Amino acid sequence: MDKGLKMTEIKKLLIPLTDYPHMPYWATLEEAIVLLNFAHESGYHTVLVFDEFYKLLGMLDWREILGAIDPKFKELSPDEVSSKWSDIINSESSNQFKKPIKDFMSPFDITVDASDDILKVSYLLLQHNIDIIPVKESEKVLGVVRMHDIFHEITGFILQSKK
Amino acid sequence: MRRLLKIFRRKVVVPKPVLDEGLPFKERYLYFKKLLSANNTVLEIMADMEEKLSGEYIFDMNYIRTSCSKLVDSVQNIIVNLDKLSKGKYPNLYFAFAKINSKIEATLTNKTDIPVTDFTIPFDSVTKEMVNSVGGKNANLGEIKNKIGLPVPEGFCISAYAFKRFIEFNELKNKIILNSVDIVDMEGLNRISREAQDLIMNSQIPPDIENSILNAFSELSRKISGRASSPTASVRSSAIHEDAQFTFAGQYKTALNVNTDNVIEQYKRVISSLFSPRAIFYYKSKGFEEDDMVMAVGVVEMIDAKASGVMYSRDPTDAEKNDIIINAVWGLGKYAVDGTVSPNVYIVSRDEPRTILEKTTPVQEVMLKCNPKEDVVEVEVPEEIRATSCLTDDQIKFLADYALVLEKHYDIPQDIEWALDENNNFFILQTRLLRILKEKPVKNIQAITSGYKILINKGQIACKGVGAGKVFFVKKEEDLEKFPEGAVLVAKQTSPKFVKVMNKTSAIVADVGGLTGHMASLAREYNVPTLLGTEIAMKTLEAGKEITVDAINGNIYEGRIEELIKAGKRENPFKDTAVFKVLRALLNNIVPLKLIDPEDEKFSPDYCETFHDITRFAHEVAMREMFQVADSPNIRKRETVKIEVKIPLEIYVIDLDGGIKSTSKKITPDQILSIPMNALLRGMMAMEWPGPPPLSVKGFFGVIASTTMQPHSERLLWEPSFAIISKEYMNFNIRLGYHIQTVEAFAGDNINDNYVRFLFKGGGASIDRRARRTRLIKEILELTDFDVKRTGDVLDARVTKYDKVTILKKLGLLARLTAYTKQLDMTLFNDAMVDWYIKEFVNKYYTEDWE
């Protein structure tokens, strides 16, 4: 691809941590659900999970939350599903709601550096099949970049250069 | 102000260490308490100043000076008390203080120098470099005449030095006191302004200045006698900072058609307008000080204009457009800028060949002309030219060329006043920099066409943006005094007087007026969405009804349209002002905290770079001094006792009198006799604590292996908490997470002695999340009658004079709240989240009898 796009630092697309939903690992599943409902309007659907020292531990998204409401849900056969969902909300889930999110989060294996360029980051997003990736500078988490924004940057560039 | 300066210049005397043995505990405690109190004051002032940086507030240099002065006092207080407490262990703290203080002082003393010159200076010898002698407007006129060579009227300046002499001659400096006035207090502003203006009008112009003015006037008359049978002049303000970096558009008086008999009186009138309420407001809100308020005056040949107006060398609302904008009216130019009539508007391309892109010529019924003898008079525009263009196409193009010549010379877009005399000669009356909204001020949002009722869909956009609020009609100047916060100002005509409410109004709508008027410049400067020339707003809109003004697409809607408001959210209007820059520069020496880790070798006075560093350092070592827990060989630990308790806190107490029933070094909670301490501890123990248990900390400042550089110091998170207690008293400094919190209480049998005080500051998350947490605490505490002051992430709450049982219940609530909010700042993504947590807390933990 063209040099111009490669040189774009990922910082440009960064959503700063200040603006992004995050919680300590001991927050409950219920709190995470509430948070993501409030964050819905901003278009965010992942909670970053930190420890007490603001060290990044993992993340929790819609998928993991729905899975967490009833851990057995995923194991159902397709026929069982339609009758099951309302029961789940009433019984099993209330216990789950009180559990800390560290029980459900998935760890972050990869991060990128603030000075990395868009192409490297988009490669990693595709390679690992993820939607967001945390951006660090030294050991500090500056925020995240989303596939969503990368897509627009890259395809916007392609359309522009076709003109 | 003198007094303040004196405080800043206070000499730093380093006391010598006293070598005698330990102070009695009670005396140490006294110093400690004083230090804590000063510490809280510092934190509060810092939070308040930081909050001002958000741009939602308007403040002046007086605010900055007063805050700095209080801050300096309190920091000194901390150092002095630490000095006594530690018996002179930290002399270098005085040097650190002096170093920071001198930086602050330097930032605060930036003065305007008024050079000594003649009292009057003819335009022939003026250039733009002479701004401090002749003021901005005169300096530019001189520059145009002598350096650029475009036609300007003849005239002379009455210098800034003459003004200074006038003030000294009448000893006005000590009589006009502006510092005490709060710029948002309009009544106070009006009163002070009236007093100052009366003082000037009742003062005498020194005879030597009067002579100089009269001589210069007769010389001027001689020069222009060929052009006019009875030569007259306009007397115009030319304040030192006017037309330079700040527009001051229309803030001062101009006297038109003045002759030799009344020139002295009019001179006084013009300089007194330096102290009009709106000029004072403008000055102060822009960060100037009294000493900066100096006015030179221009006495300029009166051109009895056939037509006149204003032109902009670029479109100020859109930097990307390549247009020159010319406004014109019949007669004198005052009506073009004050909004009395809707002017002709010509849009001319900047590119060669110059083409007229747009031409609007509304009907003009009245105009301003010179009276034969003096002053000006409104007359009817002759029927035959009412609807015709004031300028011919050739004249428009000719004038547009002038705009580009001026812009090229100054190398920045210009805002120009011009006049055309009866012989069709153009004159430039004034030029100054044109404020252009940086880049695109707001996104070009789509107009909404369905679902909402459009009340008005015409008008000229003078400042882009979207604002919503209740309609408030301004029909006369007094109406401005009652102007409600957040309302939309609706008026028949524009007026520069509206500047007084530009910090309050969410949008401005006027039926008459164009984007080159004074008020339009001010609206852009304060970034208030403004729609002018709406014609029917006064008729169509209803007072008190909510409307949304879309000054991007030029529509006014019924009701609040959140999607438009959100999309058109405006940039902070005050962040570019001088006063803001001063505050920001000052806070650099005040707020950043570099001394974080007490175990770091750099945790010492030598590394204190800000007042916050000093405060943090002093607080930390004061704690050690007080509790004798420092890691040094001469520790005496006999006075502190550890409480073994199953909550994530490491608590040490020091008993003043009857607070514990044991002599052991470690006690359990049931050995505590202190009534308030007991209530608090029991409340804490009954809670389920969020977060991890405390790490096992060896010793008070035991080392925790930390191999990687963490965003936050682990040590900070696990610092021990200390309480000073007696049977009825407690001062408990709780270290929990990254914030600092103190609970102080007295719970005895006499209601009048009883109180609870709760102080809270800081956190590990970003400032907005920390501030959300203090809002959460505030709202909960207010449910139970605490009196709560909150500024950003600092909170100070108290209740007094309740019976013992009620006091203990309130301590119970504080205990629950303490556990509940631990590191909760991290989670507080937005205000809705805060509301949810408040509800949760109230449901789960808020009952009067909760134990």
Interface residues (C-beta under 8 A of the other chain):
Chain A: L17 T18 P21 H22 M23 P24 W26 A27 E31 V34 L35 F38 A39 F50 D51 E52 F53 Y54 K55 S138 E139 K140 V141
Chain B: P690 G691 P692 T708 M709 Q710 P711 H712 E714 L717 G737 G764 S766 D768 R769 Q823 M826 T827 F829 N830 A832 M833 W836
